[in-house]
């Protein structure tokens, strides 16, 4: 078996937001998958992560797909459309068509595309039912696309455990560390590997937020999000990929 060269592309979900290290940098499920692959194969893994938070699907494809393929990867994980889905008036047909074209481009390069659906955050979000309906439609279409192209597909959206409050960070939009570990476990399973035995992938239930909690959430997270939308700004403005080139991940032990 040759060296696995794994590139992750996407938005905050793939960048790893919600799984912060003490220094403020983020880890996330893709970093964990790279480590899990190294541990499972007993060989170093070449790993790059081009994902940037806040990106819509169009910019993800325009800014990340070709740079990813320039690295000559063997495996490319692809997730996008989550930020499109959160906005009113999502053009679902366009999201589906763009995803299909991006996956075909990756496939044509000789790399293996791995399609991911993000986890379902809507239990704690305003207008959660509306967002959930759009997400479910996109996930169904993603499954059809993966089957048509013969791709491996990790459907985290349909994981009922990940939809529970305890797997999400305080902003309710990004997974907590345990949620990222669970997604990484799902991905490794898709790739035919077990997750490392020392990973924590289960969390105790948490209480439903109180009215005071909801007010604090609106002030700390919803209001800034609305302000960014009104001013045309993004949480990813000025940011660059955390691993734009190869880093080597070694097996532990």
N, C-alpha and C positions, 0 to 999 in steps of 0.2 A: 504493500500500500504506500502510495506517495505521500508527501507532506501535504497536510490539509492547510489550504490558504483561504481563510474565512473572512469575508467582508460583510459588515452589517450596514444597511442604509435605512433611513427613516426619519422620524421626528423625535420628540422627547421620550416616547415610549422606548425606542431603541437606543437613544442616547443614555438612558438610565436614570432620568429624573425621578426623584422619590427615594432612591437608594443612595443617599449622600454619605460620603466618608467624612471623618472628622475635619479634614482640611477644606471641605466644601465642594470638592470634586465629586463626580457621580460614578457609580459602578454600573449596576443594572444587569438585566437578564442576558444581554449579548456578551458582556464580559464573562458572565458566569458560564454561558454555553462554551465559550472558548476554553475556559478552565476545565469544564466537564469533559470536553473532547480530548484535551491533553491527558487528563486523568484516565479516561476510558481506554485510550489507545496506547498510553505509555510513551507517547512521542510528543515533542514540542509542536505547537500549533502556531502558524503565522496568522496574525489577527489584525484587522483594521476596522475602525468604526467611523463612518462618515456622517452619521445622523446628527441633526441639529434641531433643537427644540423649536416649537412654533411653526415649523414648515408645513405649508399646504402640499398636497400631492404633486401639483405641477412643478414647483421648485425642487421638491425631493428628486423627481425624475430628471429635471434639467440640470441640477447641480451635482448630483451624486452618482447617477448610473454610469456615465462614461468614465469619470475618475475612478470608480470602483473597478470597472472592467480593464482600465489601464494597468491595474496592479496584477492582472492575470490570476484572478482567484480561481479556486476550485469550487467554492461554495459562497453564495450570496443570499443573505436573508433580506427579504423585502417586506416592509410594512409601511403603509401610508394611507391617508384619507381620513384619519381620526380628527384632525383639525377642520377639515372640510365638513365633516359630519356634524360638528358642533355649531356650525353657522347656519342661520336661516337660509332657506332656498337652495340647499345643496343639490347640485346637478349630479344625481346618482349615476345616470347613464354615462356621463363624462368620466367620473371616477372609475367606473368599471372598465370603460374602454382604455383609459390611460394605464390602468393596472395591467390589463392584458398585453398592451403593446410593450410595456417595460419588461414584463416577464419573458416575452418572446425575444426581446433584444438580449437579455441576459442569457437565455437558453442558446441563442444563436452564437454567442461568443464562445461556447464550450464549457462555461461554468454551470453548476447546478443551481437553479433558483430554488429557494425555500420560502414559500409564502406564509406569512403570519397574519392572523386576525388578532387585534389587540383585545385585552380583557374588557368586560362590560362595566363601565364606571357609573351607570345611571342611577343606582340605588340612592346616591347622595346628591345628585345634581338637579338644579331647577329644570323644569321641562323634561325630566328624565324619560317619561313615556314616549315623547316625540322623538327624542334622540335614540332611544332603544329601538324604535320601529325602523328608523333609517339604518341603524347599525346592523340589525338583523337582516335587512334586505341586502346590504353590502356583503355580509358574511355568506349568505346563501349564494350570491353571485360569485364570490371568491371561490367557494367550493366547486362551482360549475367550471370556472376557469381552470382551477388546478387539475380537475379531472380531465378536461379537454386537452390540456397540455402535458398530462402525465407527470405532474409535479407533486412533491411532498408538501403537505399543508398542515400547519398547526393552528387549530381553531380554538384560541383562548377565549373568545367571546362566549362560546357555548359551555365553558367550564363553570358549573354552578357555584363551585367553591370560590373561585376568583371574583365572583360578583358580590360577595359578602363584604360588609363594611370593614372588617378587620384586616383586609388585604390591601387597603388603600391608605395613602398618606393623608395628612391634614388638609391638603387642598382638594381632596376627593376626586381629583382628575388623574393623578399619577399613582402608580402602585407603590406600596410600602416595600421595604426590603424583603419581607416574607413573600409578598406577591411576585416580586421579580424572581425570587428563587423558584416559585411554583411555575412561572412561565418558562424559565430555563429548563426545569424538569420536563415540562410538556414538549419543549423543542428537542431535547436530547432523546426523549422517547420516540419522537417522530423520526429521528436520525438513527434509531436502533441501538441506543445506549441507555444504561441506567444512570440516574443522577448519583453524585457522590453521597455516601451514606451520612456524612456529617452535615448535610444541608437541612435547614429548618424550613419545611414547606407547609406547616399547619400553624394556625393562630387561634387563640381563644376568642370567642364572640365578644363584641363590644356593645355597649348600650346604645339605643337609638338617641340621636342628639336631642338635647333639650332646646327650648325656645331661645335661651341665652346662647347656646352653642350655635344655633342657626344665625343669630344676629352677628356673632363674631365671625362666622364663616363668610357671611355676605360682605362684611366690612373688609376682611383681610384678603379674600380671594375673588369674590364675584365682582366687586366694584373695580378693582384694578384690571380685571379681564375686560370688563365693559369699556373702561377708559382706553385700553390699548386698541380695542376694535374701533372706537370712535375716532381715534387719532391716527389710525393706520399703522400702529406700531406692533411689534412682535416681541415675545420673550426671547427670541433667538437673534434679534438684531445685534450685529457686531460680533457674533460668536462664530467660531470656526470648529471644524470637526476635532474631536479629542484625540483620535488616532488616525490621521490622514494617510499614514504609511504603515508598513508592517511593524508590529511589535511581536516579540516571541513570547508565547505562554508555555511554560514548562510544566510537566506533570508533577504533582506533589508526591513526595515520598519516594 
